[in-house]
């Protein structure tokens, strides 16, 4: 399992699919490293809808809190299973 941390693009370049390209590269690197499961935490308040769409379009699904994150109305948790790997 690996965690995707702190994806952020500057407001002036949002909408140019840079986040999608970064996330695609992260997923490919995880596959190359034989990581079976990616997880992430992001905000769940107004303004985070584009991030949720990005993750959903990339195949992530909502899940519960993981590691030492507490359940919170301010957080959304996502995961993506990458298939059979050495870590699985």
N, CA, C and O atoms as a CHARMM CRD file, in Angstrom:
* protein
*
  352
    1    1 UNK  N      0.84700  -1.16800   0.00000 PROA 1      0.00000
    2    1 UNK  CA     0.00000   0.00000   0.00000 PROA 1      0.00000
    3    1 UNK  C      0.89300   1.23200   0.00000 PROA 1      0.00000
    4    1 UNK  O      1.94700   1.25000   0.63600 PROA 1      0.00000
    5    2 UNK  N      0.46700   2.24400  -0.70900 PROA 2      0.00000
    6    2 UNK  CA     1.16500   3.52300  -0.71400 PROA 2      0.00000
    7    2 UNK  C      0.11200   4.63000  -0.66800 PROA 2      0.00000
    8    2 UNK  O     -1.03100   4.44200  -1.08400 PROA 2      0.00000
    9    3 UNK  N      0.52100   5.76800  -0.16200 PROA 3      0.00000
   10    3 UNK  CA    -0.38600   6.90600  -0.04100 PROA 3      0.00000
   11    3 UNK  C      0.04600   8.01900  -0.98800 PROA 3      0.00000
   12    3 UNK  O      1.21800   8.39300  -1.04100 PROA 3      0.00000
   13    4 UNK  N     -0.91600   8.53600  -1.72800 PROA 4      0.00000
   14    4 UNK  CA    -0.69000   9.70900  -2.56900 PROA 4      0.00000
   15    4 UNK  C     -0.83000  10.92500  -1.66000 PROA 4      0.00000
   16    4 UNK  O     -1.85000  11.08900  -0.99100 PROA 4      0.00000
   17    5 UNK  N      0.19000  11.77500  -1.63500 PROA 5      0.00000
   18    5 UNK  CA     0.19700  12.93400  -0.73200 PROA 5      0.00000
   19    5 UNK  C      0.28800  14.24600  -1.49700 PROA 5      0.00000
   20    5 UNK  O      1.01900  14.34300  -2.48400 PROA 5      0.00000
   21    6 UNK  N     -0.43000  15.22500  -1.05900 PROA 6      0.00000
   22    6 UNK  CA    -0.28400  16.63000  -1.44600 PROA 6      0.00000
   23    6 UNK  C     -0.19000  16.91900  -2.92900 PROA 6      0.00000
   24    6 UNK  O      0.82300  17.43300  -3.40300 PROA 6      0.00000
   25    7 UNK  N     -1.22700  16.59500  -3.65500 PROA 7      0.00000
   26    7 UNK  CA    -1.28000  17.03500  -5.04500 PROA 7      0.00000
   27    7 UNK  C     -1.87100  18.42900  -5.06000 PROA 7      0.00000
   28    7 UNK  O     -2.93700  18.66300  -4.49100 PROA 7      0.00000
   29    8 UNK  N     -1.18600  19.34800  -5.70500 PROA 8      0.00000
   30    8 UNK  CA    -1.63800  20.73300  -5.73900 PROA 8      0.00000
   31    8 UNK  C     -1.15800  21.38800  -7.02100 PROA 8      0.00000
   32    8 UNK  O      0.00000  21.22800  -7.40800 PROA 8      0.00000
   33    9 UNK  N     -2.03800  22.12200  -7.68000 PROA 9      0.00000
   34    9 UNK  CA    -1.62900  22.93300  -8.81900 PROA 9      0.00000
   35    9 UNK  C     -2.03200  24.37400  -8.54500 PROA 9      0.00000
   36    9 UNK  O     -3.03700  24.63800  -7.88500 PROA 9      0.00000
   37   10 UNK  N     -1.25300  25.27900  -9.04700 PROA 10     0.00000
   38   10 UNK  CA    -1.54100  26.69900  -8.87400 PROA 10     0.00000
   39   10 UNK  C     -2.86000  27.04500  -9.56200 PROA 10     0.00000
   40   10 UNK  O     -3.19100  26.47800 -10.60300 PROA 10     0.00000
   41   11 UNK  N     -3.60700  27.97600  -8.97800 PROA 11     0.00000
   42   11 UNK  CA    -4.90700  28.33500  -9.57300 PROA 11     0.00000
   43   11 UNK  C     -4.81800  28.75100 -11.03700 PROA 11     0.00000
   44   11 UNK  O     -5.72300  28.44200 -11.81200 PROA 11     0.00000
   45   12 UNK  N     -3.76300  29.43600 -11.43000 PROA 12     0.00000
   46   12 UNK  CA    -3.67900  29.92300 -12.81000 PROA 12     0.00000
   47   12 UNK  C     -3.43800  28.82300 -13.84200 PROA 12     0.00000
   48   12 UNK  O     -3.58000  29.07000 -15.04000 PROA 12     0.00000
   49   13 UNK  N     -3.08000  27.61800 -13.40700 PROA 13     0.00000
   50   13 UNK  CA    -2.88000  26.52400 -14.37300 PROA 13     0.00000
   51   13 UNK  C     -3.89300  25.39500 -14.19300 PROA 13     0.00000
   52   13 UNK  O     -3.81100  24.37000 -14.87000 PROA 13     0.00000
   53   14 UNK  N     -4.83800  25.58100 -13.29000 PROA 14     0.00000
   54   14 UNK  CA    -5.88000  24.56300 -13.12000 PROA 14     0.00000
   55   14 UNK  C     -6.73500  24.49100 -14.37800 PROA 14     0.00000
   56   14 UNK  O     -6.89600  25.48300 -15.08900 PROA 14     0.00000
   57   15 UNK  N     -7.27400  23.32700 -14.64200 PROA 15     0.00000
   58   15 UNK  CA    -8.09100  23.11900 -15.81800 PROA 15     0.00000
   59   15 UNK  C     -7.29000  22.71300 -17.04300 PROA 15     0.00000
   60   15 UNK  O     -7.86400  22.52100 -18.11400 PROA 15     0.00000
   61   16 UNK  N     -5.99300  22.57900 -16.91000 PROA 16     0.00000
   62   16 UNK  CA    -5.14000  22.19800 -18.03200 PROA 16     0.00000
   63   16 UNK  C     -4.74900  20.71500 -17.98300 PROA 16     0.00000
   64   16 UNK  O     -3.87500  20.27800 -18.73200 PROA 16     0.00000
   65   17 UNK  N     -5.38900  19.95400 -17.11400 PROA 17     0.00000
   66   17 UNK  CA    -5.18700  18.50400 -16.96900 PROA 17     0.00000
   67   17 UNK  C     -3.81600  18.13400 -16.42400 PROA 17     0.00000
   68   17 UNK  O     -3.36300  17.00300 -16.59300 PROA 17     0.00000
   69   18 UNK  N     -3.15700  19.08300 -15.77300 PROA 18     0.00000
   70   18 UNK  CA    -1.85600  18.80500 -15.16400 PROA 18     0.00000
   71   18 UNK  C     -2.01500  17.84100 -14.00000 PROA 18     0.00000
   72   18 UNK  O     -1.20400  16.93000 -13.83500 PROA 18     0.00000
   73   19 UNK  N     -3.04400  18.03000 -13.19600 PROA 19     0.00000
   74   19 UNK  CA    -3.31100  17.11300 -12.09100 PROA 19     0.00000
   75   19 UNK  C     -3.55600  15.69500 -12.58600 PROA 19     0.00000
   76   19 UNK  O     -3.07800  14.73300 -11.98500 PROA 19     0.00000
   77   20 UNK  N     -4.30100  15.56400 -13.68200 PROA 20     0.00000
   78   20 UNK  CA    -4.55900  14.24100 -14.25800 PROA 20     0.00000
   79   20 UNK  C     -3.25600  13.59600 -14.72200 PROA 20     0.00000
   80   20 UNK  O     -3.04200  12.40100 -14.52100 PROA 20     0.00000
   81   21 UNK  N     -2.38600  14.39400 -15.34600 PROA 21     0.00000
   82   21 UNK  CA    -1.10000  13.85500 -15.81500 PROA 21     0.00000
   83   21 UNK  C     -0.22800  13.43000 -14.63800 PROA 21     0.00000
   84   21 UNK  O      0.41900  12.38400 -14.68700 PROA 21     0.00000
   85   22 UNK  N     -0.21100  14.24000 -13.58200 PROA 22     0.00000
   86   22 UNK  CA     0.56600  13.87900 -12.38800 PROA 22     0.00000
   87   22 UNK  C      0.04000  12.59100 -11.76700 PROA 22     0.00000
   88   22 UNK  O      0.81100  11.69500 -11.42500 PROA 22     0.00000
   89   23 UNK  N     -1.28300  12.50700 -11.62400 PROA 23     0.00000
   90   23 UNK  CA    -1.87000  11.32100 -11.01000 PROA 23     0.00000
   91   23 UNK  C     -1.61500  10.08000 -11.86600 PROA 23     0.00000
   92   23 UNK  O     -1.33800   9.00600 -11.33100 PROA 23     0.00000
   93   24 UNK  N     -1.70400  10.21800 -13.18400 PROA 24     0.00000
   94   24 UNK  CA    -1.41100   9.09500 -14.07300 PROA 24     0.00000
   95   24 UNK  C      0.03800   8.63100 -13.89600 PROA 24     0.00000
   96   24 UNK  O      0.30800   7.43000 -13.88200 PROA 24     0.00000
   97   25 UNK  N      0.96200   9.57200 -13.76100 PROA 25     0.00000
   98   25 UNK  CA     2.37000   9.21800 -13.55400 PROA 25     0.00000
   99   25 UNK  C      2.56600   8.52200 -12.20900 PROA 25     0.00000
  100   25 UNK  O      3.35400   7.58100 -12.10900 PROA 25     0.00000
  101   26 UNK  N      1.85700   8.97600 -11.17800 PROA 26     0.00000
  102   26 UNK  CA     1.94800   8.34500  -9.85700 PROA 26     0.00000
  103   26 UNK  C      1.43600   6.90700  -9.92300 PROA 26     0.00000
  104   26 UNK  O      2.06400   5.99100  -9.39100 PROA 26     0.00000
  105   27 UNK  N      0.29700   6.71800 -10.57500 PROA 27     0.00000
  106   27 UNK  CA    -0.27300   5.37500 -10.69900 PROA 27     0.00000
  107   27 UNK  C      0.67800   4.46800 -11.47200 PROA 27     0.00000
  108   27 UNK  O      0.88200   3.31700 -11.08600 PROA 27     0.00000
  109   28 UNK  N      1.25700   4.96700 -12.55100 PROA 28     0.00000
  110   28 UNK  CA     2.18600   4.14500 -13.33200 PROA 28     0.00000
  111   28 UNK  C      3.43000   3.79400 -12.52100 PROA 28     0.00000
  112   28 UNK  O      3.90900   2.66100 -12.57800 PROA 28     0.00000
  113   29 UNK  N      3.95400   4.75500 -11.77000 PROA 29     0.00000
  114   29 UNK  CA     5.11800   4.47800 -10.92400 PROA 29     0.00000
  115   29 UNK  C      4.77300   3.41500  -9.87600 PROA 29     0.00000
  116   29 UNK  O      5.58000   2.52600  -9.60200 PROA 29     0.00000
  117   30 UNK  N      3.57700   3.50800  -9.29100 PROA 30     0.00000
  118   30 UNK  CA     3.15700   2.49300  -8.32300 PROA 30     0.00000
  119   30 UNK  C      3.10900   1.11900  -8.97600 PROA 30     0.00000
  120   30 UNK  O      3.55800   0.13300  -8.39100 PROA 30     0.00000
  121   31 UNK  N      2.56900   1.05300 -10.17900 PROA 31     0.00000
  122   31 UNK  CA     2.53300  -0.23600 -10.89600 PROA 31     0.00000
  123   31 UNK  C      3.95000  -0.74600 -11.14500 PROA 31     0.00000
  124   31 UNK  O      4.24800  -1.92100 -10.92900 PROA 31     0.00000
  125   32 UNK  N      4.82300   0.16100 -11.60500 PROA 32     0.00000
  126   32 UNK  CA     6.21000  -0.22700 -11.87500 PROA 32     0.00000
  127   32 UNK  C      6.89800  -0.75200 -10.61600 PROA 32     0.00000
  128   32 UNK  O      7.74200  -1.64400 -10.69100 PROA 32     0.00000
  129   33 UNK  N      6.53700  -0.19900  -9.46500 PROA 33     0.00000
  130   33 UNK  CA     7.12900  -0.60200  -8.18500 PROA 33     0.00000
  131   33 UNK  C      6.36400  -1.76600  -7.55800 PROA 33     0.00000
  132   33 UNK  O      6.66400  -2.18700  -6.44100 PROA 33     0.00000
  133   34 UNK  N      5.37100  -2.28100  -8.28900 PROA 34     0.00000
  134   34 UNK  CA     4.58400  -3.43900  -7.85900 PROA 34     0.00000
  135   34 UNK  C      3.79900  -3.16100  -6.57100 PROA 34     0.00000
  136   34 UNK  O      3.67000  -4.02800  -5.70600 PROA 34     0.00000
  137   35 UNK  N      3.29200  -1.96500  -6.46800 PROA 35     0.00000
  138   35 UNK  CA     2.42400  -1.58100  -5.35100 PROA 35     0.00000
  139   35 UNK  C      0.99200  -1.91500  -5.75100 PROA 35     0.00000
  140   35 UNK  O      0.53600  -1.51600  -6.82300 PROA 35     0.00000
  141   36 UNK  N      0.29000  -2.63600  -4.90500 PROA 36     0.00000
  142   36 UNK  CA    -1.04000  -3.13600  -5.23700 PROA 36     0.00000
  143   36 UNK  C     -2.16600  -2.17100  -4.90900 PROA 36     0.00000
  144   36 UNK  O     -3.25700  -2.28500  -5.46700 PROA 36     0.00000
  145   37 UNK  N     -1.92200  -1.22100  -4.01200 PROA 37     0.00000
  146   37 UNK  CA    -3.03700  -0.45900  -3.45000 PROA 37     0.00000
  147   37 UNK  C     -2.58100   0.97800  -3.18900 PROA 37     0.00000
  148   37 UNK  O     -1.63000   1.20500  -2.44200 PROA 37     0.00000
  149   38 UNK  N     -3.25900   1.94000  -3.80400 PROA 38     0.00000
  150   38 UNK  CA    -3.00000   3.35200  -3.53900 PROA 38     0.00000
  151   38 UNK  C     -4.15800   3.93400  -2.74300 PROA 38     0.00000
  152   38 UNK  O     -5.31600   3.59100  -2.97900 PROA 38     0.00000
  153   39 UNK  N     -3.84600   4.80300  -1.81400 PROA 39     0.00000
  154   39 UNK  CA    -4.86300   5.46600  -1.00700 PROA 39     0.00000
  155   39 UNK  C     -4.52300   6.94600  -0.92400 PROA 39     0.00000
  156   39 UNK  O     -3.37200   7.34600  -1.09900 PROA 39     0.00000
  157   40 UNK  N     -5.54800   7.75200  -0.65300 PROA 40     0.00000
  158   40 UNK  CA    -5.30700   9.17500  -0.46700 PROA 40     0.00000
  159   40 UNK  C     -6.39600   9.77800   0.39900 PROA 40     0.00000
  160   40 UNK  O     -7.50300   9.25200   0.51200 PROA 40     0.00000
  161   41 UNK  N     -6.04300  10.89700   1.00400 PROA 41     0.00000
  162   41 UNK  CA    -6.96700  11.69700   1.80600 PROA 41     0.00000
  163   41 UNK  C     -6.98400  13.08100   1.19600 PROA 41     0.00000
  164   41 UNK  O     -5.94000  13.62500   0.83500 PROA 41     0.00000
  165   42 UNK  N     -8.17100  13.64900   1.08300 PROA 42     0.00000
  166   42 UNK  CA    -8.31200  15.01900   0.58500 PROA 42     0.00000
  167   42 UNK  C     -9.43800  15.69700   1.33700 PROA 42     0.00000
  168   42 UNK  O    -10.14700  15.06300   2.11900 PROA 42     0.00000
  169   43 UNK  N     -9.59600  16.97100   1.10000 PROA 43     0.00000
  170   43 UNK  CA   -10.65400  17.71600   1.76800 PROA 43     0.00000
  171   43 UNK  C    -12.03000  17.29600   1.29600 PROA 43     0.00000
  172   43 UNK  O    -12.18900  16.78600   0.18700 PROA 43     0.00000
  173   44 UNK  N    -13.01800  17.51100   2.13800 PROA 44     0.00000
  174   44 UNK  CA   -14.40200  17.20800   1.79100 PROA 44     0.00000
  175   44 UNK  C    -15.28000  18.40500   2.14500 PROA 44     0.00000
  176   44 UNK  O    -16.35200  18.27000   2.73500 PROA 44     0.00000
  177   45 UNK  N    -14.78800  19.57100   1.76600 PROA 45     0.00000
  178   45 UNK  CA   -15.53000  20.81600   1.97000 PROA 45     0.00000
  179   45 UNK  C    -15.65300  21.50600   0.61400 PROA 45     0.00000
  180   45 UNK  O    -15.06600  21.05900  -0.37100 PROA 45     0.00000
  181   46 UNK  N    -16.41000  22.58600   0.56800 PROA 46     0.00000
  182   46 UNK  CA   -16.59900  23.32300  -0.68000 PROA 46     0.00000
  183   46 UNK  C    -15.24400  23.64900  -1.30400 PROA 46     0.00000
  184   46 UNK  O    -14.31000  24.05500  -0.61200 PROA 46     0.00000
  185   47 UNK  N    -15.15200  23.46800  -2.60100 PROA 47     0.00000
  186   47 UNK  CA   -13.92100  23.74900  -3.32200 PROA 47     0.00000
  187   47 UNK  C    -13.12800  22.51000  -3.69200 PROA 47     0.00000
  188   47 UNK  O    -12.23100  22.58500  -4.53200 PROA 47     0.00000
  189   48 UNK  N    -13.43800  21.37300  -3.08500 PROA 48     0.00000
  190   48 UNK  CA   -12.69000  20.14500  -3.36800 PROA 48     0.00000
  191   48 UNK  C    -13.38700  19.25700  -4.40200 PROA 48     0.00000
  192   48 UNK  O    -12.90900  18.16200  -4.69700 PROA 48     0.00000
  193   49 UNK  N    -14.50600  19.71900  -4.95100 PROA 49     0.00000
  194   49 UNK  CA   -15.21800  18.91800  -5.94400 PROA 49     0.00000
  195   49 UNK  C    -14.34400  18.57000  -7.14800 PROA 49     0.00000
  196   49 UNK  O    -14.40100  17.43100  -7.61000 PROA 49     0.00000
  197   50 UNK  N    -13.53100  19.50200  -7.68300 PROA 50     0.00000
  198   50 UNK  CA   -12.66500  19.12200  -8.80700 PROA 50     0.00000
  199   50 UNK  C    -11.67300  18.01900  -8.45200 PROA 50     0.00000
  200   50 UNK  O    -11.38800  17.15700  -9.28400 PROA 50     0.00000
  201   51 UNK  N    -11.15000  18.03300  -7.24800 PROA 51     0.00000
  202   51 UNK  CA   -10.23100  16.97500  -6.82100 PROA 51     0.00000
  203   51 UNK  C    -10.96100  15.63600  -6.77100 PROA 51     0.00000
  204   51 UNK  O    -10.42600  14.61900  -7.21200 PROA 51     0.00000
  205   52 UNK  N    -12.16500  15.63300  -6.24300 PROA 52     0.00000
  206   52 UNK  CA   -12.93700  14.38600  -6.17600 PROA 52     0.00000
  207   52 UNK  C    -13.20000  13.85100  -7.58100 PROA 52     0.00000
  208   52 UNK  O    -13.09800  12.64600  -7.81300 PROA 52     0.00000
  209   53 UNK  N    -13.54000  14.73800  -8.52400 PROA 53     0.00000
  210   53 UNK  CA   -13.75400  14.29800  -9.91500 PROA 53     0.00000
  211   53 UNK  C    -12.46800  13.73100 -10.50600 PROA 53     0.00000
  212   53 UNK  O    -12.49800  12.70900 -11.19200 PROA 53     0.00000
  213   54 UNK  N    -11.35000  14.38300 -10.24800 PROA 54     0.00000
  214   54 UNK  CA   -10.05400  13.89500 -10.75300 PROA 54     0.00000
  215   54 UNK  C     -9.79500  12.47700 -10.27100 PROA 54     0.00000
  216   54 UNK  O     -9.46100  11.60200 -11.07000 PROA 54     0.00000
  217   55 UNK  N     -9.94200  12.24400  -8.98700 PROA 55     0.00000
  218   55 UNK  CA    -9.65600  10.92500  -8.43200 PROA 55     0.00000
  219   55 UNK  C    -10.64200   9.87800  -8.94700 PROA 55     0.00000
  220   55 UNK  O    -10.24700   8.75800  -9.26900 PROA 55     0.00000
  221   56 UNK  N    -11.91400  10.23600  -9.02400 PROA 56     0.00000
  222   56 UNK  CA   -12.92400   9.29700  -9.51100 PROA 56     0.00000
  223   56 UNK  C    -12.66700   8.93100 -10.96800 PROA 56     0.00000
  224   56 UNK  O    -12.75200   7.76000 -11.33800 PROA 56     0.00000
  225   57 UNK  N    -12.35300   9.92700 -11.79800 PROA 57     0.00000
  226   57 UNK  CA   -12.05800   9.66000 -13.21900 PROA 57     0.00000
  227   57 UNK  C    -10.83100   8.76900 -13.38200 PROA 57     0.00000
  228   57 UNK  O    -10.72600   8.02400 -14.35700 PROA 57     0.00000
  229   58 UNK  N     -9.91000   8.84400 -12.43600 PROA 58     0.00000
  230   58 UNK  CA    -8.69300   8.02000 -12.48700 PROA 58     0.00000
  231   58 UNK  C     -8.91400   6.62500 -11.90700 PROA 58     0.00000
  232   58 UNK  O     -7.97400   5.83500 -11.82300 PROA 58     0.00000
  233   59 UNK  N    -10.14400   6.31700 -11.50900 PROA 59     0.00000
  234   59 UNK  CA   -10.44500   4.97300 -11.02900 PROA 59     0.00000
  235   59 UNK  C    -10.39200   4.79000  -9.52600 PROA 59     0.00000
  236   59 UNK  O    -10.50600   3.66500  -9.04000 PROA 59     0.00000
  237   60 UNK  N    -10.22400   5.86700  -8.78300 PROA 60     0.00000
  238   60 UNK  CA   -10.26000   5.78400  -7.32200 PROA 60     0.00000
  239   60 UNK  C    -11.70800   5.75600  -6.86000 PROA 60     0.00000
  240   60 UNK  O    -12.58000   6.36500  -7.48000 PROA 60     0.00000
  241   61 UNK  N    -11.95600   5.04800  -5.76900 PROA 61     0.00000
  242   61 UNK  CA   -13.28500   5.00200  -5.17200 PROA 61     0.00000
  243   61 UNK  C    -13.20100   5.46800  -3.72300 PROA 61     0.00000
  244   61 UNK  O    -12.15900   5.35100  -3.07700 PROA 61     0.00000
  245   62 UNK  N    -14.31300   5.99700  -3.22700 PROA 62     0.00000
  246   62 UNK  CA   -14.33300   6.45800  -1.83800 PROA 62     0.00000
  247   62 UNK  C    -14.21000   5.26100  -0.91300 PROA 62     0.00000
  248   62 UNK  O    -14.69500   4.16900  -1.20900 PROA 62     0.00000
  249   63 UNK  N    -13.55400   5.49200   0.20700 PROA 63     0.00000
  250   63 UNK  CA   -13.38900   4.44500   1.21600 PROA 63     0.00000
  251   63 UNK  C    -13.37400   5.11500   2.59000 PROA 63     0.00000
  252   63 UNK  O    -13.50400   6.33500   2.69400 PROA 63     0.00000
  253   64 UNK  N    -13.22100   4.33600   3.60900 PROA 64     0.00000
  254   64 UNK  CA   -13.14200   4.86500   4.96300 PROA 64     0.00000
  255   64 UNK  C    -11.73800   5.34100   5.29200 PROA 64     0.00000
  256   64 UNK  O    -10.80000   5.17300   4.51200 PROA 64     0.00000
  257   65 UNK  N    -11.61900   5.93900   6.46700 PROA 65     0.00000
  258   65 UNK  CA   -10.32300   6.43300   6.94000 PROA 65     0.00000
  259   65 UNK  C     -9.32600   5.28100   7.00700 PROA 65     0.00000
  260   65 UNK  O     -9.70600   4.13000   7.22400 PROA 65     0.00000
  261   66 UNK  N     -8.05700   5.59900   6.82000 PROA 66     0.00000
  262   66 UNK  CA    -7.00700   4.58600   6.85800 PROA 66     0.00000
  263   66 UNK  C     -5.82400   5.11400   7.65300 PROA 66     0.00000
  264   66 UNK  O     -5.75800   6.29300   8.00300 PROA 66     0.00000
  265   67 UNK  N     -4.89500   4.21100   7.92700 PROA 67     0.00000
  266   67 UNK  CA    -3.72400   4.51700   8.76100 PROA 67     0.00000
  267   67 UNK  C     -4.18500   5.20800  10.03400 PROA 67     0.00000
  268   67 UNK  O     -5.10100   4.72600  10.70000 PROA 67     0.00000
  269   68 UNK  N     -3.55700   6.34300  10.38600 PROA 68     0.00000
  270   68 UNK  CA    -3.95000   6.99300  11.63300 PROA 68     0.00000
  271   68 UNK  C     -4.85100   8.20600  11.41100 PROA 68     0.00000
  272   68 UNK  O     -5.00800   9.03300  12.30800 PROA 68     0.00000
  273   69 UNK  N     -5.44500   8.31700  10.21300 PROA 69     0.00000
  274   69 UNK  CA    -6.39200   9.40200   9.95600 PROA 69     0.00000
  275   69 UNK  C     -7.67900   9.14900  10.73800 PROA 69     0.00000
  276   69 UNK  O     -8.19700   8.03200  10.71800 PROA 69     0.00000
  277   70 UNK  N     -8.19600  10.15000  11.41800 PROA 70     0.00000
  278   70 UNK  CA    -9.49900   9.97000  12.06300 PROA 70     0.00000
  279   70 UNK  C    -10.62500  10.18700  11.04800 PROA 70     0.00000
  280   70 UNK  O    -10.45500  10.92400  10.07600 PROA 70     0.00000
  281   71 UNK  N    -11.75100   9.55600  11.27100 PROA 71     0.00000
  282   71 UNK  CA   -12.93800   9.87500  10.47200 PROA 71     0.00000
  283   71 UNK  C    -13.26500  11.33700  10.71900 PROA 71     0.00000
  284   71 UNK  O    -13.20000  11.80300  11.85700 PROA 71     0.00000
  285   72 UNK  N    -13.61200  12.05900   9.67500 PROA 72     0.00000
  286   72 UNK  CA   -13.89200  13.48700   9.81600 PROA 72     0.00000
  287   72 UNK  C    -14.82100  13.93200   8.70500 PROA 72     0.00000
  288   72 UNK  O    -14.73000  13.44900   7.57700 PROA 72     0.00000
  289   73 UNK  N    -15.71900  14.85900   9.02800 PROA 73     0.00000
  290   73 UNK  CA   -16.58700  15.42400   7.99900 PROA 73     0.00000
  291   73 UNK  C    -15.79100  16.33300   7.06300 PROA 73     0.00000
  292   73 UNK  O    -16.30700  16.73900   6.02100 PROA 73     0.00000
  293   74 UNK  N    -14.56700  16.65300   7.40800 PROA 74     0.00000
  294   74 UNK  CA   -13.71900  17.53100   6.59400 PROA 74     0.00000
  295   74 UNK  C    -12.78100  16.76700   5.66500 PROA 74     0.00000
  296   74 UNK  O    -12.06900  17.37800   4.86800 PROA 74     0.00000
  297   75 UNK  N    -12.77300  15.45000   5.75700 PROA 75     0.00000
  298   75 UNK  CA   -11.87000  14.62700   4.95200 PROA 75     0.00000
  299   75 UNK  C    -12.65500  13.63800   4.10700 PROA 75     0.00000
  300   75 UNK  O    -13.69400  13.12400   4.52200 PROA 75     0.00000
  301   76 UNK  N    -12.13500  13.38300   2.91400 PROA 76     0.00000
  302   76 UNK  CA   -12.64500  12.32200   2.04300 PROA 76     0.00000
  303   76 UNK  C    -11.48100  11.38600   1.77200 PROA 76     0.00000
  304   76 UNK  O    -10.34900  11.83200   1.58500 PROA 76     0.00000
  305   77 UNK  N    -11.75200  10.10400   1.74900 PROA 77     0.00000
  306   77 UNK  CA   -10.73200   9.08700   1.55200 PROA 77     0.00000
  307   77 UNK  C    -11.03600   8.30800   0.28100 PROA 77     0.00000
  308   77 UNK  O    -12.18400   7.94700   0.02100 PROA 77     0.00000
  309   78 UNK  N    -10.00700   8.05500  -0.49800 PROA 78     0.00000
  310   78 UNK  CA   -10.14000   7.34100  -1.76300 PROA 78     0.00000
  311   78 UNK  C     -9.08300   6.24400  -1.83900 PROA 78     0.00000
  312   78 UNK  O     -8.02600   6.33600  -1.21400 PROA 78     0.00000
  313   79 UNK  N     -9.39300   5.19400  -2.62500 PROA 79     0.00000
  314   79 UNK  CA    -8.43800   4.11200  -2.84400 PROA 79     0.00000
  315   79 UNK  C     -8.53500   3.60600  -4.26700 PROA 79     0.00000
  316   79 UNK  O     -9.55300   3.77000  -4.94000 PROA 79     0.00000
  317   80 UNK  N     -7.46100   2.99200  -4.70400 PROA 80     0.00000
  318   80 UNK  CA    -7.43800   2.35500  -6.01900 PROA 80     0.00000
  319   80 UNK  C     -6.59600   1.09800  -5.90800 PROA 80     0.00000
  320   80 UNK  O     -5.43900   1.14100  -5.48900 PROA 80     0.00000
  321   81 UNK  N     -7.19400  -0.02100  -6.29100 PROA 81     0.00000
  322   81 UNK  CA    -6.47500  -1.28900  -6.34100 PROA 81     0.00000
  323   81 UNK  C     -5.84900  -1.42700  -7.71400 PROA 81     0.00000
  324   81 UNK  O     -6.52000  -1.21800  -8.72500 PROA 81     0.00000
  325   82 UNK  N     -4.58000  -1.77300  -7.76300 PROA 82     0.00000
  326   82 UNK  CA    -3.84800  -1.83000  -9.02500 PROA 82     0.00000
  327   82 UNK  C     -3.67300  -3.23900  -9.55100 PROA 82     0.00000
  328   82 UNK  O     -3.05000  -3.43400 -10.59500 PROA 82     0.00000
  329   83 UNK  N     -4.20400  -4.21600  -8.85600 PROA 83     0.00000
  330   83 UNK  CA    -4.12200  -5.59000  -9.33600 PROA 83     0.00000
  331   83 UNK  C     -3.05500  -6.38600  -8.62300 PROA 83     0.00000
  332   83 UNK  O     -2.50500  -5.96300  -7.60600 PROA 83     0.00000
  333   84 UNK  N     -2.77800  -7.53900  -9.17600 PROA 84     0.00000
  334   84 UNK  CA    -1.80200  -8.45300  -8.59500 PROA 84     0.00000
  335   84 UNK  C     -0.39700  -7.88800  -8.70500 PROA 84     0.00000
  336   84 UNK  O      0.05800  -7.53300  -9.79300 PROA 84     0.00000
  337   85 UNK  N      0.28700  -7.80800  -7.57000 PROA 85     0.00000
  338   85 UNK  CA     1.68100  -7.35400  -7.55000 PROA 85     0.00000
  339   85 UNK  C      2.41900  -8.14700  -6.49700 PROA 85     0.00000
  340   85 UNK  O      1.83200  -8.98800  -5.81600 PROA 85     0.00000
  341   86 UNK  N      3.69600  -7.88300  -6.36500 PROA 86     0.00000
  342   86 UNK  CA     4.51200  -8.57300  -5.37000 PROA 86     0.00000
  343   86 UNK  C      4.07200  -8.23600  -3.97200 PROA 86     0.00000
  344   86 UNK  O      4.23800  -9.05500  -3.06900 PROA 86     0.00000
  345   87 UNK  N      3.50300  -7.03200  -3.75100 PROA 87     0.00000
  346   87 UNK  CA     3.11300  -6.60700  -2.41300 PROA 87     0.00000
  347   87 UNK  C      1.79400  -7.23000  -1.97600 PROA 87     0.00000
  348   87 UNK  O      1.53900  -7.36800  -0.77900 PROA 87     0.00000
  349   88 UNK  N      0.95200  -7.60700  -2.93900 PROA 88     0.00000
  350   88 UNK  CA    -0.39400  -8.08400  -2.63000 PROA 88     0.00000
  351   88 UNK  C     -0.37300  -9.35500  -1.79800 PROA 88     0.00000
  352   88 UNK  O     -1.42900  -9.88500  -1.45400 PROA 88     0.00000
